[in-house]
Amino acid sequence: MASASSFPIIDMGLLAGEQRPAAMNLLNDACENWGFFQILNHGISTELMDEVEKLTKDHYKRVREQRFLEFASKALKDGDSGDAQGQGAKAAAENLDWESTFFVRHLPESNLADIPDLDDGYRRAMRRFAGDLEALAERLLDLLCENLGLEKGYLARAFRGPSTGAPTFATKVSSYPPCPRPDLVNGLRAHTDAGGIILLFQDDRVGGLQLLKDGDWVDVPPTRHSIVVNLGDQLEVITNGRYKSVVHRVVAQHDGNRMSIASFYNPGSDAVIFPAPELVKDDDDDTAAAAYPRFVFEDYMKLYVRHKFEAKEPRFQAFKSMETESSNRIAIA
């Protein structure tokens, strides 16, 4: 049974020395068997991380806390009703997430200047932090290429949409305030992430993030100045299932206000996603069939937003069925 103590932690400083092969093996094992890992010595300055954390928590207290408390009070009141009508309200509360969020888009074009209620210092810090995270995401993708036997840059190129030549890169800034009734409402419901590679800067004092491994929920340990990385559905497709996205959730907590800054390095909206040919072939059959379909990322996202909190396999199957129907029509013609 997996536990938080066995959660993979990778010191990226080791990649520059004699321990690089061992570190790369640990990275590959984390991608194949966990879909999640934590990295240290990742190159983002601790001073910048501390600044972003302070500004994020200050922003929540100043701008968002009162709004969230008003929403939460109504949700709990409706969900805690004991009458027959309250059963429906309780079900509705179970389909809410106990989080206060806002989103920042970085690529292909930034909207940071357009988000209200951010002071100039916060905007500057977020812009620097996003630039460092973008570079880190691309470095990690190249490390994955190396482990997969793909040409350097393959994954980054696969993410670039033809219209802009850029990936989609955005950040979800979340606060998970103390919840008086975690039995009634989730912090964030269980799901896999739709996109590519996700880099999370999370609170190091308040936990709650869990991943599903071998049928058990495993805590992702909060570690100061680390970045938690997880793989999204698109990397599962491109790697033809060698690396898989993993179901995860946030459990609401009685105490503390958990900060979460999750940055999603995803394909461009018009990028065509399909298994890398090098990962479809095997030693016995150079024409082995791909286990995953080909689709446009934007089309996948349209399906995902309707079924985010459901199993991912039917999403893949829906596009696989479309491929089969299209092939049949061509054959008949």
Phi, psi and omega in degrees: 000130180288152178218168180299330181291338179261002180301131186291127177237124187243122175273107183290345175296335181286345183290346182263002185231200184294339182272010181303313181302319180294319179294320178294322177296320177296319178298315180297318178297320179297319180290321183283325191245348181238319187075359180221148169198167181240138181241142176242162180051050186271356176098352176270130187294142179293330179296317179294319179297319178296320180295314180297319180297312181298315182294324179294315181291322176297319180297318178299313181298320186282322192247321195250340188299311183297319178300317181293318181298324177294316177298314185295320180300316179293318181298317180290321179298315179293318185287337184267001180297139186263356183275180183299320179296328181295337178297320176294322178294321178297317178299322179295320179296323180293342179259013172257163177242133183276071182211149174248123188225155162216159188241141176236127175264135180250315181228148004286341176224141182278143172245017185302322182290341185266352183281124182288160170073007175263130177280166187298323180296322178293318178299316180296317181294319180294324179294317177295316182296318179297320178298319178292321180292322178299314179297322179293319178300317181291325176295316179296320179298322178291326175295321176295319177303315181300315180292330182275350184079022178264154177301140178304133180091354184301311184294318179299320179292323180297336182274350186273120177288144184295332184285324183248342185069019184228155170283179167261131181222124184210162182232135173254116180260119186233147167238137177242090184292168177303139182242120180288342182225068179295346175286343186258331186220147179271155169292306173209127185294156183297138182192165163258160178272140188287332196268224190259274180233134187244130180245121187244124169258107185245160177305137180263003181246331182244117180273197179138337179284130179225148173240155180265118179226123178054038176084359181240148175276127183243131178290137171270112189293130174290124181228128185299135175063020175265165170240126175270134182241135170224158185261141180261178184302326184292325176290329175298318180293310185297324180274006179056035175090358178295317172252141184234146170288153188233140177293134178214166182206169171240124179270128178297143184245149176292323189239153174081160178239103185284129174265139178219122175239100185255122181250128188251111176264102190241165173298156170298155186301326182258012176293137177268122186253133180199160180298137177299127182308323180297338182260000176267320179294151171226179185295334186261341187211105180289349181245026181303143183285143176292143180277350184230155184278175173254136180200167174270135186303319180301322178294321178297318182296324178298322177287320183298316185297336178274339187227030185304318187264027175240171181300147182282332188302319177297332177294313177299318183295326180300317179286328176298319179295322177297319178299316182296315179298319180296318179296321180295320180295320180294319181296318180294319180297000000 
